[in-house]
Amino acid sequence: MQSFLKNKKDLLYFSTAAVLAAVHIVIILMIRIRMPYFLDSDMSSELLLSRILSEEHSLMSKNWFYSTELRVLNTQLVYTFFFNFTNSWHRVRLLSDAVLHCLLSGSVIFFCRKAGIRRYSFCNAICAVSSLSVTYFLIIAMGCYYIPHIAISFLTLALAFMSSESGKKKKISALTVLSLLSFAAGAGGVRQLVITYLPLTAAVMILCCNTVYREGLSSARKSAYSALIPAALTSLLSGGAGCIVNSRVLSGIYHFKEWDTIRFKQADPDRISQVIFDFFTSLGFTTGDLTVKNLVSNCCFGILLLLTVWAVSVGLRQTSGSCFRLLTVFFICNTAVFILLYTLTDMPYTARYNFPVIIFSFPLITMAIHEADLKMMPAVSRQILSFILMGSVLIKSGIVHSDLRNFVKTPPVHEVAEFINNSDYRYGYATFWNGNVLTELTNGKAEMYLWRSSGNDGSEFSSTKDPDDLYEWLQKAEHVTSPPDGKVFVLYRKNEIEHCGWKEHILPEDLIFETAEYEVYGFESHDEMMSVYTTDNNK
C-alpha cells in the first residue's frame, strides 16, 4: 500500500512537471504569434534601454531617462545579454521572455523545496506563470516587468529558511547571499523594500512577540522564529542601505524619478474600495455580461478566493515554528502594507502593482493542502485539492488565452513602421505611446524623440509647448540637448493635431504618409522643422 501511495505521489509530481513545461511552451507560442499586437511603448522602452546598454557595454546608462526605478537587478540584464548575439528585437524579446519565465519558475521551485513543500513545487510554478487576467499576461508573461521582483521575494524567503537551519557554514552563506541580493535590489528603488523586506521583518517580529506572550521569553529565544530574525533584519537593513545609495549616490549619476514628492493624505473611500477590489481582479474576477465564459471564469475565481481564505485560516492555527504560519503572517502583512501605502499616500496607483503580493496566495494554498488536518482519506483529499487548484488556474488561463487571440494593445502604427523601414528617414518625433513602440516595430531603425502622452482624445498634447519640449521619460537623455542630425519625420495621431500648439503651421505640402489614424510629415533637417513649426507666437 505504501509503495502504491509513493508511486501515486511520484505520478502527481512528474505530471505537474510535464504540465509546467507545456504551460511554458503555450505562453511562448502565444507571444511569438501575437507579439506585434501586444506591444506598447513601455515594453519597447525596456528593449531600447537594453540596446543602449549592449552598445555601451554597461549595466546602467547615464544616457537614459529611467522611470521611477533605476534598473539594477532587473530584466535589462537578460535583454542586454541577447542583444550581444542578435539584432532582431523580436527574437531578443522572445528569448528573454523564455529565460525570465524559467527564472520565475525556478525561484518558486527553490522556495518550495526550502519551505518543505517540494511535492507541490511544480504546481506552484504553474500557478505563478499562468495568467488569471489579460493584464497579468501582458505585464508578467509578455513584459516580464515584475518577474525580477517576484523572484527576489521567493529567493529571499528561501534564503531566510536556509539561514534558520542548523549548521554555521550554511547560515553564514545564506545570510551573505541574502545581504548582497537585498542590497542590489534596494539599489534599484524602494519597491522590494515595500513588497518583501518590510513585510518579512514585520511578520517575524509579530510571531516572535506572540511566542513571548504565549510561551515566555526563554521559549521564544529557542523558537524557529527567533532563528529568522537575523535573516529578516539582514534583508531589511541591506535593502535599506541599497535604497540610501539609490537616493544619495545613484540619483546624482543617473536620471530617474524619485519618490520625494509623495505625500501622506486622508484615506479616500473610493480609492480604498478600488485597491481592495483590484485584488479580486488579479485573482481572476471578471466583470461583464452573464455569459457562460464569464460564469466559468468567475467560478474559478470563487474557488481560488475560497482556497486563499481557507489557507489563511489554517495557517493562523498552525503550531509555533512552522514555515506555513510565517508565510501566512507574511502574506497578511504584505497585503496590509500594500493597502496602507496606496490609500494613505498620493503615490500613483494601478491595479497591476498588486501582482507581487497576490502571487503568494498559491504557495499559501499548497501549504494548507500539505499541512491541514484532513480527516477523511487525507492523501486522496490532498491530491483532489491540488487538482482543483491547478484545474481552476488552468481553466481560467485558458479563457484568458482565448481572449488574447483577438486582443490588440499596440497602436495601429504597423503601416507607418513599414513606410519608415522602406524610406531613408531614421529620426522622428511622436508622443510617448506612439514613439518607442515604433522603434521596436522598425527593429530599431526609427530613433524617436518623445513628447508627453497626449491622452486618448489627444487633448493633453496642448501641454507640449514646442517641438523641442521633450518628455524626460524613457528615452535617451541626449535627446534633450542634441537634436537629430539628418532628415526628420513627425508622427501625429489625427486627434492630436487639433490640440497641437503649432497646428496652424502643419502644412499639407509637408505630408509624406497617411493612414486612417496617423499623419506623417517629413523635413530635410531638424532646423527646417523648427523653422516651419516655431514662430514668435509659440516660442
N, C-alpha and C positions, 0 to 999 in steps of 0.2 A: 504493500500500500504506500509506504514511504517513497519507494522508487517511482511509483506511478505519479505521486504528487510532485516529486522532483522533476520528472520529465514534463509534467504539465507546466511547472514553473519555467523550465527552460524554453518550452514552446511559447509561452507568453513573452518571455524576454527576447527571444530571437525573432518572433513575429513582429513585435513592436520595432525592432531594429530594421526589418525589411520595410515596414510602413514608413518609418522615418526617411529611409533612402528614397522611397517612392515620392514622398511629400516634397523633398528637396528637388527632385527631378521635375515634378509638375510645376513648382514655383519658377524654376529657371526657364522652363519651356514657355510659360506664360509671359515672363519678362522678355524672352527672346522674340516672341511673336508680336507682342503688343507694345514693345518699348517706345517706338516713335509717337505713340498716343498717350503714354503715361508720364511723359517728361514735363517738367516746368523749370523755370529759371532758378529756383532754389536748388533742385537736383543738379542742374547743369553747372551751377556755381562750384559745387564740390569737385567736379571733374576739371573745371577751368583752373581752380586753385592747384589741384594736383599736377596739372600740366605745367604750370609755372614752377612748381617745386621740382619737378623732374628736370626742367631746363636749368634751374639754378643749382641743382644737386644739393638741396637743403631740406630740412624737415619743417621749417616755418619760413614765411616770406615777409620781408619788410615792404614789399611792393604789392600789398593786397589789403583791401578793406574787409576785415572779418566782420561777422555779425556780432552776436552777444557773447560768443565763446571763441577763445583762441584755440585753434585746432592743434593740440599737442599729442595726446594719445587718442587718436581718432581715425576715421575712415580714410583720411588723406594718405596715411601710411601705406594702405593697400592699393589705392588708386595710383599713387605715385610709382609704386613698385612695378605695376603692369605697364605704365607709360614708358618704362625703360625697354620694353620688348615689342610694343606695337604702337602705331599711330592712330589706330581705329578707336574712336571714342566709344562706340557701342560695344566693341569687343572688350575694352577695358572695364566698362560698366558691368558687363555680363560676368566676366571672370572675377571681378572684385566682389560682386554680389554673391557668387557661389562661395568664395572664401569666407566672406563675412557671415553667411548663413552657417557655415561649418563652425566658425568661431562661436556663434551664439549657441549652437547645439553642443559643442564641446564644453563650453563653460557650464551649461546646465547639467550635463552628464557628470562633469567633475564635481560639481556641488552635490549632486545626488549621492555619489559614492562617499563623499566625506560626511554627509548627513545621515547615512545609514539606510538609504532607500535605493540602493543600487538596482534592484529589480525594476524600479519604476523610472530609471534614468531616461530610457528611450521614449517612454510615454510622456515625460515632462518636456523632452526636446521637441516632440511632435506638437505639443500644445504651444510651445514658445514660437516655433516658426510658422505655424498655421495662422491664417488670417481670419479673425472674427468680424472684420469690417473692411470695407474698401479702403478706408483711411489707413488701417493697420497695414494692409498690403502695400500701399503707396509709400508709407513712411518707413516701415520696418523692412519689408521684403524687397521693395524696389529702391528706395532711397537709402536704406540702411542707417538712417540718422542716429537712432538711439541704441543700435546694436553694441557699440563700444561701452556705453553707459550701463546697459543691462548686463553685458558680460562681466564688467568690472564689479558690479553688485554681486553677482553669483560667485565670482572668484574671491571677493572679499569675505563673504560668509564661509566659503570653503576653507580659506586660509585661517579664519578665526577658529573654526572647528579643529583644524590641524594643530593650531598653537595650544589648544587645551588638552591635547593628547599627551600621554606620558613620553618621556624622552627629551632631554635638554637640547640635544642637537636638532631634533625635528622642530621643537618650539622656537629656537633661535632662527632657524632657516625660514619658517613660516612668517615670523614677525618681521624679518628683514625684507622678504619679498613683499609683504603687505605694506611696509613702510614706503618702499620705493614705488609701488603701484599707486598708493594713495597720494603720494607727493606729485607724481606725474599727472594723475587725474585732477588733482586740485589746481595744478598749474594752468589747466585749461579753463578754469572758472569754478563757480560755486555749485553747479548743478549736482555733481557727485556728492558733495558735502551734504546737500539737502536730501537727496534720494537714498543715500546709503549710510554715510558715516554718522550723521546726527541721529537718525532713527535707530541704528545699531547700538550706539552708545546709550541712548535713552532706554532701549529695551533691556540691555544688560543691567543697567543701574536699577531699573524698576524691579527686575527679577531678583537682584541681589538684596534690595531693600525688603522685598516681600519675604525672602528667605530669612532675613534677620528678624523680621516681625513674627514669623510663624515658628521658626526653629531656634532662634538665638544667634548671637554673633559667632560663637565658636563653630556651630554647624555651617553657618554661611561662609566662613573662611575656607571650609573644605568642600564647598559645593562646586558643581560643574560651572555654574555661572560666574563665580569669582575667578575661575581659571580663564574666563573670556574677557575679563577686564583689561589685561594688557593689550589684547588684540583690538578691542573697541577703542581704547584710548590712543593706541598707535595709529589706527586709521584716521581717527578724528584729528589728532594733532598734526600728523603728517599731511593729511588733506588740507587742514587749515594753513599749514606752512606753505603749501603749494599755492593756495589762494592768495596769501600775502605776497608771495613772489609774483604772482599774476598781476596784482593791482599796484604793487610798488616798483617792480622792476620791468616786467614784460610790457606793461601798458605804456612805458616810455620808449619802447623799441618798436612795437608792432601796433597796428591800427585795429582796434576793436572797441565795441561799445561796452562801457562799464555800467554797473548797476547802482552807481552812487546817486542817481536821480530818483530811485524808488522811495516811496513814502508810505508810512502806515496810514490807514484810513478806516472809517467806520464801516462795519460789515454791511454789505448790500444784500438784502434777502434774495433778489433776483440772481445775483452772482453766486450766492451760496447754493441755491437750488440748481443752477446750471452746472457748477463744479461737481455736485453730488450726482446729478443725472448723467453727466458725461462718463462716470464710472460704469453705469449701466450700458451706455452706448459702446464703450470699449470692451465690455464683456459680451457684446453681441446683440444688444437690444436694437430692434429695427422699427422705425416709425413708417407710417404709410397705410395704404388701404388694407382691408382684411382679406388678403389673398391667401391661397394655400401656401405659397412660398414664404410669405411673411409670418404666417401662423407657425409653420415648421421652424422657421428661423427663431422666432421668439420662444418656442418651446425649448429649443436648445439653450437659449439664453436663460430661461427659467431653471433648467436643470443645473447649469453652471452656477447660477446665483445661489440656489438651494445648497449645492455641494460646498460652495465657499462659506456660507453661513454655518453649515453643519461642521465644516472643518475648523472654523474659528472656535465654535463652542466646544468641540472635542479637544482642541489644542489648549484651551484655557483650563481644562480639567486634568491635564496631564500632570504626572508627578514631577517633583522638583528635579532639575538637572537634565531634562530631555531636550534634544535639538528641536523637537516639534513645538514645545512650549515657547522656546526662544523665537522660532520663526513666526509663530502666531503673534507674539507681542511685537516683534519687528514689523510685521505686516500692519498691525493696528497703529503703531507709532508712525510708520511711513505714510499711511493714509491720513492720519491726523495732521502731521506736519504739512503735507501737501495741501489739504483743505484750508488750514490756517494761513499758509503762505499766500494762497491765491484769493482769500476772502478778506484778509486784514491788511493787505497791501495793494498798491495800484500796479503791481507787476503785470505786464502783458500776459494774457492767458489764452490758450486754445486747447481744445479737448485732447489732442494727441499728447500733451505733456504728461498725462497720467499713465501712459504705456509702461514706463519703467517701474511703476508701482503695482498696477493691476496684474502684471505678469507673474507676480509671486503668489497669486491665488492658486496656480496649478501645482507647484510643489507642496503648498499647504494642503490641498485636497488629497494628493497622493500620500502625504504623511499621515493624514487622517485615516485613509484606507488601510495603511500599513499598521497604524498604532491602535485604532479603535477596537473596543471590546465587542466584537460581533458575535452574538450568542449562537445563531443558527448557521452551521456549516461555514465557519469563518474563512477557510481557504477558498471555497467556491464564491462566497459573498464578496471577497476582495477582488477576485477576478471579474465578477459581474460589474462591480462598481468601477473598476478600471476600464472595462469596455464601454460602460455608459459614459464615462468622462471622455475617452478618446472618440467614441461614436458621436457625441454631441459636438465636439470640436471639429471633427472631420466633416460632418454633415453641414455645419454652419460654414466651414471653409469652402465646401463645395458650392454652396449657394453664393458665396462671395465671388468665387471664380466664375460662376455663370453670369453674374452681374458685370464682371470685368470684361467679358467678351465684347461688349458693345460700349464700354466706358471710354470716354475721351477726356483727358485733362489738358493735354498740350494745346496751346493756342494754335489756330489754323494758319501757321506760318510755313507749312511744308512747301507750298508753291514759291514763296519768297526765298526759301532756302535753296531750292532748285535753281531759281534765277540767279542768285548770288554765286552759286557754285559754277555756273556757266558764264559768269561775267568777269571783268577784271577789277571789280570792287573788292576791297578787303576790310576797310574801316567803315563802321556805321554807327548811327545814333538811334536810340529807341528807349522807350520807357522800360522799367526793370523787367516786368513779366513777359515782355516780347524780345528782350535782348539776349541774355545768356543762353536761353533755350535755342535761339537761332544759331549761336556759336556751336552748340553741340550738333544740331541738325545739319550744319555745314561741315561737320567733322573738324572744327577748329579754324576754318578759313576766315570766317567773319569775326573780327575783333570789335566788340561792341562797347561804345561809350554810353553809359546808362544815365537816364533821367529817373526821377522818382516815379513810383507807380501812379497811374492816372485814375485808378478805381475802375469799377465795372462799367460805369457810364462815361468815363473819360473826363469827368468834371474836375478831378483833382490835378489834372495836367496844368491847370491855371497857376499852381504854386511854383512851377518852374519858370523862372524869370527870363532866361535867355538860353540859347543852345549850350553855352559853357557852364551853366548852373547844374553841375553833375551831382549824382547821388553817391555819397561816400559810404557805399554798402555793396559788398560782394562784387567788386571789380578792381582792376589794377589801380594802385594808388597814384601811379604816374599819369593816369588819365587826367587828373585834376590840374596838373601843371604842364603837361606836354600834349598839345593837340596832335591829331593824326597827321602823318606826313604822306600824302598821296590822295588819290581820289576818295571821295566820301559819299556814302548814301545815307539817307534819313528815312526811317521806317515809322509811319504813323498808322495807328488803328483809326479807322474813319471817324469814330465818335470822339477821338481826341482832338481832331483838327479844330473843331468849333470852340474848344476851350484853350487853344494854344495862344500864348501871349504874342506870337508873331504871325498869327493866321492870315493877316492881310498881305503878308509877303510870301505866302506859299503859292507859287505861280504854276499854272498848268504846263508851261514850257519846260519846267524842271522835272516833270513827272516821267519816270523811266519804266515803271512797272506798277500794275494794279491788279488786285484780286477783289473778291466780293467784300472783304473786310479790311483790307490794307491798301495803303498807297506808299510807294517808294519813290523818293526824289533823289536825283544824282547831281553831284557837283565835282568839279575838277580838283578842288582842294578845300581844306578847312577854311582858308581865308575867303574863298569865293562864297562858301556857305554863309559865313558870318557877315560878309558884305551885303548879301541878299536879305538875311533874316534880321539883322541888327540895324536899328535906326535910332535917332535921338530920342524917340518917344518910348522905347522899351529897353534902353540900356540901363 
